[in-house]
Amino acid sequence: MNPLLGRLHPYPFERWRELTRDIQPNPAFKPVSLGIGEPRHPTPALIEQALVAALPALSSYPATAGEPALRQAIAGWVQRRYGVGLDADRQVLPVNGSREALFALAQTVVDPTRPGATVVCPNPFYQIYEGAALLAGARTAFVPSRPDRNFATDWDAVDEATWARTQLLYTCSPGNPTGAVMPLAEWQRLFELSDRHGFVIASDECYSEIYFRDEPPLGALQAAIALGRTDFRGLVALTSLSKRSNVPGLRSGFVAGDAELLKAFLLYRTYHGSAMGGMVQRASIAAWDDEAHVVANREQYRAKFAQVMPVLAPVLDVALPDAAFYLWAAVPGGDDIAFARGLLAQYNVQVLPGSLLARTAAPGGSAGAGPGASNPGQGRIRMALVAPVAECVEAAQRIVSYTKGL
């Protein structure tokens, strides 16, 4: 067996199942789950119709690089959304969802033979970043967030010695679980560090189309253009249709950016056997070409937050995020696991303890106990407002009742 597999941590939901195995939720309440960030709005009919119409594509092997029409559809969406022009043949690759690509990218980029090979990621974070780093033979450096700055990642907490060992940096904007969006100044700082130390930046942007401000979140490629980096050197952006178009089961997304990086990534993917099926490609074209369903989807999330926030705000330390569909709330008493267990037992509402979404790490990013080490998710819960509006409001009311009873 690959010995690196032993370094992987259990996934947050697996850990939560173990922590709640002994709980029998109160049967007086219908179960409501705000735990898993899985979109539950209906899939748009135009995507379903395109998928069915493409059934004949099952008889052909798909190309790993994807059909030219799909790459053009993706490039067209990037142009409309971000004002960024891409070479669809050299700067775009379709992938089987951003999760798969986030993992595979590390296997392409990381050179484990270099001493101290390091992958940097936010903390709290999407656990795929850590797993990708570990199986690529690298160590992970965790960067703490700043609660006083809307949970922006504190890149200044990373010392120069760590940056010098860094080969890959994962960013997530809008962030999971905090919903924080990176401004242009933050991108400028990371680009300067990338130039100085030669690491690759992978920008995870799967929540980019769910936002609550008038201005949509800034994207990595958009930031690069604004700062004169027209070749996107050392930069790739990744996103998917799962959240944008309510098709988590389609497993469709793309990677775009540095043409040389994508050339190497395509080589890896050719051997990995990760070509997107023809049916999925045709359905994806329909999705990227239509924006009306995205606007309608965003309005549904805005309606949920507008109704849930006034219910929760009087009893929990919680604020409207910049974007994404999560609420990142501090809980009374500071024990997020005890709070979530009690809520499930008494009111049959699932939320995810914040400490399961983060690692205990020292200020410089080293995992494990040490001077100043802490878990930035401790004392917080993540609530995914993916259920229908009525269920989200009902869950919020139960959370209020539970909190007042503590």
BELWO-V556408 format. One line per field, one symbol per residue. ss: DSSP state (@ for helix, = for strand, . for the rest). burial: 1 if it has 16 or more other ideal C-beta (glycine too) atoms within 10 Angstrom, else 0. Layout:
ss = ???
burial = ???
//
This chain:
ss = ..@@@@@....@@@@@@@@............==...........@@@@@@@@@.@@@@@........@@@@@@@@@@@@@@@.........====..@@@@@@@@@@@@........======....@@@@@@@@...========@@@..==.@@@..@@@@@@=======...........@@@@@@@@@@@@@@..=====......=........@@@@@@@........======@@@@@.......=====.@@@@@@@@@@@@@@.....@@@@@@@@@@@@..@@@@@@@@@@@@@@@@@@@@@....=.....=..=====.....@@@@@@@@@@@@.==.==@@@@..==.....=......==....=====....@@@@@@@@@@@@@@@@..
burial = 0000000000010011000100001000000111101010101101100110010010000101111001111110110011010101001111111111111111011100000011111111111111111111111111111000011111101100011011111111111111111100011001101100101111111111111100011111111110001001111111111111111101111111111011001100100001111111111111111100110011001001100110110011010011111111111000011011111101111111111111111111111000000011111111111110001111110111011000
//
